[in-house]
Every structure is written in structure tokens, then in C-alpha cells.
Amino acid sequence: MSHGIAIGKVSEATGVKIPTIRYYEQIGLLPAPPRTEGNRRTYDRKDAERLTFIRHSRELGFEIDQIRTLLDLQDRPYQSCADADTIAKARLLEVKDKIASLKALGAELERMVEGCSHGRVESCQVIEILADHGKCRHHQHDA
């Protein structure tokens, strides 16, 4: 991809939507590209690689500020990667915590559904647990 590639082509090549590309430019994740005489943005291979990096980082759940730091690190490849490791390890812990929370939530929902006798609402375990958060084991786990 050489310089002079239109925003639509870069969007197509990277999987990043045009408004998102413009947003990344506005917040400084992507440098403002050169423009044609008609004021159209033009991109090159490095821009596409940067957008792909940003998209992949977002897919992995990194926050904008973390991505900004990771991009700064990428732009200076001869420095220590300790900061990148720290950011990735923190994200991994967040994911593991979320997985544990989702597993507990799944177990609570299974308990609610299994406790349902398919009788009347007045004796429905699902309604009872939803009405009294204290009966929710998932809630007690988080406390």
C-alpha cells in the first residue's frame, strides 16, 4: 500500500470503519494524513499497519490510553518492553476476573432455572431470587 490510498480503501483493508479512522486521527492515535488538492485524506502502508494494530488492541479489550502507550512503545522499538508487559498483564488479570465473574453468574442462573418448578409465579424461584438480591449467591460471592 503506497501513499495516496483513499480512506475507503484503508478502511476496507484494515477492517476499521471510516468514522473510527477519523476519530483515531482526532484523538491522536493515528497521525493526520496528507491531503490531496481536493482535501481528501491519503494513507500509506504504515497507516494501515497502525490501524490494524489499534483494531487488534481494541478487540483484545485494551483502553485507548493503553493503546496510546503501546503505540508509543512500538514507535521506539529499542527500549525495554517492560511497560508493554505490564499493560498486557493487567489486561490479562481483568479478563481472568471477568471470566470468574461470568462463571459465577452462569452458576447462579443455572441454580435459578433448575430451582424452577414450572408452577405458579408466586412460588417461582427465578422471580423470588430476582426480587430478593440477598438470595443471590453471585451477589454474596462479590460482597
C-alpha positions as a Python dict, from the first residue, in 0.01 Angstrom:
ca = {
    (1, 'M'): (0, 0, 0),
    (2, 'S'): (169, 321, -114),
    (3, 'H'): (90, 680, -20),
    (4, 'G'): (-222, 813, -181),
    (5, 'I'): (-465, 541, -73),
    (6, 'A'): (-815, 672, -6),
    (7, 'I'): (-980, 638, 335),
    (8, 'G'): (-1236, 389, 199),
    (9, 'K'): (-963, 156, 75),
    (10, 'V'): (-774, 179, 405),
    (11, 'S'): (-1098, 108, 589),
    (12, 'E'): (-1161, -196, 372),
    (13, 'A'): (-803, -323, 408),
    (14, 'T'): (-790, -285, 788),
    (15, 'G'): (-1147, -356, 893),
    (16, 'V'): (-1168, -16, 1067),
    (17, 'K'): (-1474, 191, 979),
    (18, 'I'): (-1424, 534, 824),
    (19, 'P'): (-1573, 731, 1117),
    (20, 'T'): (-1348, 535, 1353),
    (21, 'I'): (-1041, 620, 1143),
    (22, 'R'): (-1133, 987, 1166),
    (23, 'Y'): (-1188, 952, 1541),
    (24, 'Y'): (-844, 793, 1585),
    (25, 'E'): (-697, 1089, 1398),
    (26, 'Q'): (-884, 1336, 1620),
    (27, 'I'): (-755, 1177, 1941),
    (28, 'G'): (-402, 1138, 1810),
    (29, 'L'): (-374, 760, 1778),
    (30, 'L'): (-327, 797, 1404),
    (31, 'P'): (-129, 1089, 1264),
    (32, 'A'): (-322, 1328, 1044),
    (33, 'P'): (-258, 1207, 689),
    (34, 'P'): (-157, 1424, 397),
    (35, 'R'): (-440, 1554, 184),
    (36, 'T'): (-496, 1582, -186),
    (37, 'E'): (-565, 1912, -358),
    (38, 'G'): (-931, 1821, -318),
    (39, 'N'): (-873, 1793, 60),
    (40, 'R'): (-914, 1414, 66),
    (41, 'R'): (-711, 1216, 315),
    (42, 'T'): (-444, 985, 174),
    (43, 'Y'): (-283, 697, 361),
    (44, 'D'): (11, 463, 321),
    (45, 'R'): (113, 114, 433),
    (46, 'K'): (237, 237, 774),
    (47, 'D'): (-101, 400, 843),
    (48, 'A'): (-277, 74, 758),
    (49, 'E'): (-41, -121, 985),
    (50, 'R'): (-105, 125, 1268),
    (51, 'L'): (-483, 95, 1221),
    (52, 'T'): (-456, -283, 1224),
    (53, 'F'): (-256, -262, 1548),
    (54, 'I'): (-521, -36, 1702),
    (55, 'R'): (-809, -257, 1585),
    (56, 'H'): (-644, -570, 1723),
    (57, 'S'): (-570, -394, 2052),
    (58, 'R'): (-935, -287, 2082),
    (59, 'E'): (-1050, -642, 2005),
    (60, 'L'): (-837, -759, 2298),
    (61, 'G'): (-1006, -502, 2519),
    (62, 'F'): (-725, -252, 2570),
    (63, 'E'): (-838, 100, 2658),
    (64, 'I'): (-750, 398, 2437),
    (65, 'D'): (-485, 527, 2681),
    (66, 'Q'): (-325, 184, 2697),
    (67, 'I'): (-321, 166, 2317),
    (68, 'R'): (-164, 510, 2304),
    (69, 'T'): (115, 388, 2533),
    (70, 'L'): (160, 68, 2333),
    (71, 'L'): (182, 269, 2011),
    (72, 'D'): (440, 499, 2168),
    (73, 'L'): (639, 190, 2262),
    (74, 'Q'): (604, 49, 1912),
    (75, 'D'): (735, 376, 1770),
    (76, 'R'): (1051, 337, 1984),
    (77, 'P'): (1144, -30, 1929),
    (78, 'Y'): (1484, -26, 2101),
    (79, 'Q'): (1358, 44, 2451),
    (80, 'S'): (1257, -207, 2717),
    (81, 'C'): (924, -381, 2671),
    (82, 'A'): (854, -378, 3047),
    (83, 'D'): (571, -125, 3007),
    (84, 'A'): (408, -334, 2733),
    (85, 'D'): (434, -642, 2956),
    (86, 'T'): (280, -453, 3248),
    (87, 'I'): (-13, -335, 3035),
    (88, 'A'): (-74, -683, 2891),
    (89, 'K'): (-51, -850, 3233),
    (90, 'A'): (-302, -603, 3378),
    (91, 'R'): (-540, -673, 3090),
    (92, 'L'): (-498, -1048, 3142),
    (93, 'L'): (-591, -1011, 3510),
    (94, 'E'): (-901, -811, 3411),
    (95, 'V'): (-1001, -1086, 3167),
    (96, 'K'): (-946, -1360, 3426),
    (97, 'D'): (-1154, -1168, 3681),
    (98, 'K'): (-1429, -1120, 3423),
    (99, 'I'): (-1423, -1491, 3335),
    (100, 'A'): (-1455, -1584, 3704),
    (101, 'S'): (-1742, -1340, 3744),
    (102, 'L'): (-1918, -1478, 3436),
    (103, 'K'): (-1875, -1835, 3560),
    (104, 'A'): (-2028, -1740, 3894),
    (105, 'L'): (-2308, -1562, 3713),
    (106, 'G'): (-2368, -1869, 3496),
    (107, 'A'): (-2381, -2091, 3803),
    (108, 'E'): (-2633, -1858, 3968),
    (109, 'L'): (-2854, -1857, 3659),
    (110, 'E'): (-2836, -2237, 3641),
    (111, 'R'): (-2939, -2259, 4008),
    (112, 'M'): (-3231, -2025, 3944),
    (113, 'V'): (-3350, -2217, 3639),
    (114, 'E'): (-3301, -2560, 3797),
    (115, 'G'): (-3495, -2446, 4103),
    (116, 'C'): (-3794, -2354, 3889),
    (117, 'S'): (-4078, -2599, 3939),
    (118, 'H'): (-4273, -2463, 3641),
    (119, 'G'): (-4560, -2392, 3876),
    (120, 'R'): (-4707, -2053, 3951),
    (121, 'V'): (-4522, -1723, 3966),
    (122, 'E'): (-4598, -1695, 4338),
    (123, 'S'): (-4360, -1988, 4401),
    (124, 'C'): (-4117, -1927, 4116),
    (125, 'Q'): (-3753, -1944, 4228),
    (126, 'V'): (-3640, -1718, 3942),
    (127, 'I'): (-3879, -1441, 4049),
    (128, 'E'): (-3801, -1497, 4417),
    (129, 'I'): (-3424, -1465, 4372),
    (130, 'L'): (-3458, -1163, 4143),
    (131, 'A'): (-3687, -995, 4397),
    (132, 'D'): (-3451, -1059, 4691),
    (133, 'H'): (-3092, -992, 4593),
    (134, 'G'): (-2981, -1136, 4926),
    (135, 'K'): (-3078, -1483, 4800),
    (136, 'C'): (-2844, -1447, 4504),
    (137, 'R'): (-2526, -1647, 4561),
    (138, 'H'): (-2348, -1448, 4292),
    (139, 'H'): (-2415, -1131, 4494),
    (140, 'Q'): (-2280, -1294, 4809),
    (141, 'H'): (-1967, -1403, 4620),
    (142, 'D'): (-1894, -1043, 4515),
    (143, 'A'): (-1952, -900, 4865),
}
